[in-house]
């Protein structure tokens, strides 16, 4: 069964997470992705080996499975010219250098458009291509700090800033980059026009906080640090310490609150005017509104503390009240393996004699051709084959390699350490 992006060729100059995740989506959806890397050591994630003797460690392999590696120095005139030659046959061009860098080598949008007028060109940066801050460097936690994300995490206005515990903005840029490219390819198939895409970490961060940003821009509503409480503000949408762990609960509606109160044995709160706005509580629709939030929170904490989180998760979920015992990532993944509690795809990429295992790309599609089994390439593994398309013979390739313009590798990637 054909994959949806088969026949699409991508030249990807990006590195680390955001850009490689963008092209990883395209590769897993069937596109031919040629990853362009510096010849000396490749992109930086290849160096995160954790002691393994390989240039395709797990972090790199997971983001670059299914791609080809072209080891080419774009800073040299020969390297840049070869890439422009390849761009004539490309559908998509991705780069995530600081604004202005690729223009030095004649690889900016205008230059690539000159050889491929309908190219879909995606630039990924920290702050966008325009503006006074466009030249600044950016990392995930720095953008979390800048855009206010750190001050939406944690408890109370006086608490220290707290970042999200993984590179959430990098991942969001990758997803949005892939979405914008696929949309642009669809437009091109309809009317034949290419597209320039300016994707940035700042835009992705604001998109992650979309409703909060809109509330401030529209109504002037300030953000609040709600810690582990739910978005709706219901007093029973929170995370509670139990006798054997923590439990997150989302009893947002009066119907859910009644079920929660019955299971906890505190049904009297449902008719307690001190605790709740009873008019709102008994209305046909809406959320639970407290009159005395501290009192309701105290009663709930006392009730949860006397019970086990695992048992409450089972009882509340059966009753239709969203609830989950707090787990570590590894605990959840092990549970999903052991019980089949959630139907998750199981993607396994060949990496030498080993495998890199993932849980898919975030969605299931019935007719997508199935997961790709190809792992990540060794540095320069595909240089010879890709550049042969430009008419270079073995002697010319050898001369370029001696000059440091390219690097070739005819071997498969070294296996991951078991």
N, C-alpha and C positions, 0 to 999 in steps of 0.2 A: 504494500500500500504506500503510495507516494506521500511524502511529508509536505506540509503546506508551502514551505519556502524553497523547495527544490528548484534549481535553476538560477537562484539569486547568488551573486558573487559579492563578497564583502572583503575590503581591505581594512584591517584593524591595526592602527598604530597605538592603541591605548595600553595602559599598564595598571597594575594593582587591582582594584576591585570594580569601581563604577563602570569604566569602559569595557573591561573584559566580561563583566556580567551582562552588559548590553549585547555583546557579540555572542556570548554563550547562549542566550535565548535564541538568537538567530540561528546559530549552529544546531541547536537541539530541535529547532523547527524545520531543519532541512537545508539551510543555506550553506554554501561553501565559504568558510571563513579562513582567510589567510592572515595569520597573526604576524605582524612585522616587528622584529625585535632587534636590539643592538647586538652585533656579532660577538662581542667580547664575552659577555656573561648573560645575555638575554635580559628579560624584564625582571624587576626587583623581587617578585614573589618566588622566582626560582631559587633564591638564596635562603628562603625560610625552610630549611631542611630538617630542623630538629634532630640533627645527628644522622639522618639517613643519607646514604651515598647515592644521590640521584639529583638530576636537575629537574625532575617533575615531582616535587613533594606534594603531599595531599592538598594543601591550600591552593597551590598552583593548578594541580591536576583537576580539582573539582570545578574550577572556573574556566578551564581551557580545554575540556574534553571535546573531541570532535572537530578541533581546528587543525590547520596546517601551520607550520612554523617557517617563516622566511626570515633568516638572519641577514639583515641588510642595514648598513650604516647610512641613514638618510641625511646625515650631516655632510657627506661627500657629494660632489657634483655627479659622480657616476651613480651613486646610490639613489639620489633624488630623481635623476633622469630615468632610471630603471623603474622606479615606483610610478612615475607619471606614465610611462609606457604601459604598465600593468593596469593603471586606472582607466585606460581606454576600454577595457573589457569588464570593469567593475560596475556594480549597481549601487553599492553603498560604500562610503568612506567614513571611518570613525577615527577621531583623535581626541586625546585628553591632555594635551600640553597646555601650558599657560597661554593666554591669548597673544598672538603675534609670533610665537615660536616657529610654527610650521611654515609661516610666510617667508621666513629667512631662507628656507630651502625650496621655495616654489611649490609647496604642497598645501597651500591654503585653498579655500573654496573656489576663488576665482581661477586659480591655476589648474585645479582638477576639473572644474567646469569647462575649461578651454579644451580639454581632451575628451571629456565625456559630458556633453551639455545637459543630459537628464540625470546626472548623478544625485543621489540622496546623500548629503554630506552632514554628519553629526559631530559637532564640537561639544565636548563635555569639560566643564571647568568649575572652579569653586564659586565664582561670583558673576559669571556670565561674560560675554564678549565686550560689553560696553560698560561705561561707568568708571568712576575714579578708583574703585577697588578691583577692577578687572585683572590687574597684574599681580594681585596678592596670591600667595600660596595658600592652600586650604587643605585641612585634614578634617575627618569626620567630627571629632570631638570639638575642634575649633569652631566649626560651623554650628554645632549644637549650642555652643556658648553664645555665639554671635546672634543667632536668630531667636533666642529665648527658650529653646527646648530644654536646656539644663535647668532653667528656673520654672519649668512646669513639672519637673520630676521632684520627688522628695516631699517632705512634710513641712509646712509652715514657712512664713516669709523670712524668718531668721536662720533657717537651716542652710548649710552650704549647698552650692549648686551640685546637681547630680546628673551625670550623663546616662543615656541609655547604654546598657551593658554590651552592646555589639555595634558595629558600624552601620547603623540603621539608615543614615542618609546616603552613604555609598550604595547600599542595596537599592534604595528608592530611586536614585539616579539611574541605576542600571535598568530597572523595570520601566521607568518612564522613557529612557532612551530607546529601549526596544519597542515600546508602544508607539512612539513618535515615528520611528523608522518604518514599522509595518504600515502605519497609516499613510506615510508618504509614498511607500511603494504601491499601495492601493490607488492613491491619487494618480501616480504616474501611469499605472496600467489603464486608468480611465481617460486621462487627457494628455499623457505624454510629457508632462513637466516634471523636472527635478525639484529638489527642496534643500534649503539650508536650515539646519536645526541647531539652536543654541540651548543646550541643556546645562543646568547648573545645580550645584549642591544647595545653594540658597533657595532656588525655586522648589527643589525637591523637599527641603525642610519645611517650607511654608505649606506645601501640599500635604505633608504628613500632619500638619497642624491646621488643616484647611478650615474646619468649622470655627476654631478659636480665632484664627486670623480674620475670618469674615465677620465674626461677632464684634471684634474690635473696630475693624474698618467701617462697618455699617452702623453699629450702635454705640461705639465707644466702650464696650464692655471689657474690663480688664481681665487678664488671665489670673487664675488661682492655682495654687499648688495643692492638689487634692490627694497627694500620696497614693495609697492603694485603694482609694475610694472610686466608685464607678462614675461615669460621665454624667448620669442623670441627676445626681444629687440626692437620690433616695437614701434615707438613713440606713437602709438594709442592703445597700450596694457597696460592699466594703470587703476587706480581707481581715479575718479574725483569727487570733490564736486559739487553738483547741487543745484538748488534753494530749494529743499526739502529733501535733503539727499545725499547719495553717490552712484555712479554708477561705477561698474567694467566693462570694455570693452576690447575685444580682437579683434581688427581690425588688424590682422597680415599680411594679403595678400593685394596687391594693389586693388583687386576687393572689398574686405571688406572695405578698406580705402575709396574708391570712394563712396560707399553707406553711410558710416558714414559721410563723408564730405557733401554729398547732404542733409542728414537729418539735419545736424547742420548748413547748409547754408554757408559753407566755401569751396565750390567746387574749388575755385581758387588755393588752396594749391596743387591740383593734377597736376598742370602744373607749379608750382613755383620752379625754380631751386635753389633758396636760401633755400627753405624748404626741398626738397627731392632730392635724387639721381634719376633723371628722367630715366636714362638708366636702372637702377634696377627696377624702378617703372613700366616701360613699357615692361619689359622682360616677357616671357611666364610664368615663374615660379619664386618663391622666396618670400621674405618678404619685407616689407617697410623699406627702409634705409634712415635715415635723413641726410641732409647736415648740418643743424643747429637745433640740437635737442631742444635747449632752446626756439628757436623761434616757432617751431611746438608745443611744449608743452604749450607755452603761448597762442597761438591761440586756441588750443583745450580747455584749462581751461576756457578761456573767453566764448567760445561757450557753454560749459556744464553748467557754472555757471548761465546762463540766462534761463535754461530750467529745467523742473521737471524730477527727476530720474525715477519715475514710468512710466511716458509717454514715455520717451526715451527708457526704457527697452522694452516696447511694440513695439515701432516703429523699433528699431534695431533688435530685435529678429525676427520680421516679415520679415525684409529685409535680414535675414541670417547672421547678425553680432552678434556673441556671446556677450551678455550683461546681467547684473543682478544688480538690486538695492541691496545695502548692507543691509542685514537683521541680526538680532540676531537669534540664534538657535531656541528659543521658537517661534519667529515670523514665521520662515519658517515652523516649525512643525504644527503650528496652521493653516497656509495657506494651507498646504498639506491636512490637515483634512477637511477644509472648502470647498476647490475647486476641489480636485482630480487632481491638476496640475501635479503631479508626481505619478506614480503607485508604491506605496511602500507596502511591506508586513506589516501586522498588527499582531504581535505576542503578546499574552497576557498569562502570566503565573499565575496560581492560587497561591495565597499566603494567606492561611487561608481563611477569608471571603472577601479578597480584591484581586486585580490583580496588577501585574507589567506589564506595557505596554512597548513594544519596537517596533522598525521598522525593525526587522529581523536581519540577520547575514551578510548582505552585498551583497547578490545575491539571485536570484530566480532560483529554479530548478523545472521543471514540475513534475517529478516523484521522489519526496523526502519524500513522506509519510506525508507531512504537518507538521506544527509546533507542538512541544511538549507542552502540557498544564501543565506539572508538574512544580511546583515552586521549590524554594530552600529548602533544608531540615533544620529542627532544628538541633542543635548540638547534635550528637549522636543518631539521629533518627533511623539510620539503623544499629547501632553497633550490636545489638542482632542478627538480621537476617544474617548479613555478617559473624559474627564470628561463628554462628551455623554451617556454612559450614566446619569449621575446626574441628568439633567434640566436641566442648565445650558444656556442658549442663548448665542449669540454675544455678546450684550451683557453677560451675567453673566461670561462668560469674559474679556472685555476689561477689565471692572472689576477682576477678580481679578489680571489681569496688571499693570494699572496700580498696584495695591497691593503688587506684589512677591510675591504668594502663589504664583503659577504663572508658567510661561514656556512659550510656544508656539513651534513652529517647523514651518513647512509645507514645508521643503526637505529633500531627501535629504542625508546626510552628505557633507561635503567629501571628495573622493578622497584616498587616501593618496599621499604622494610616491612616485614610481617608484623 
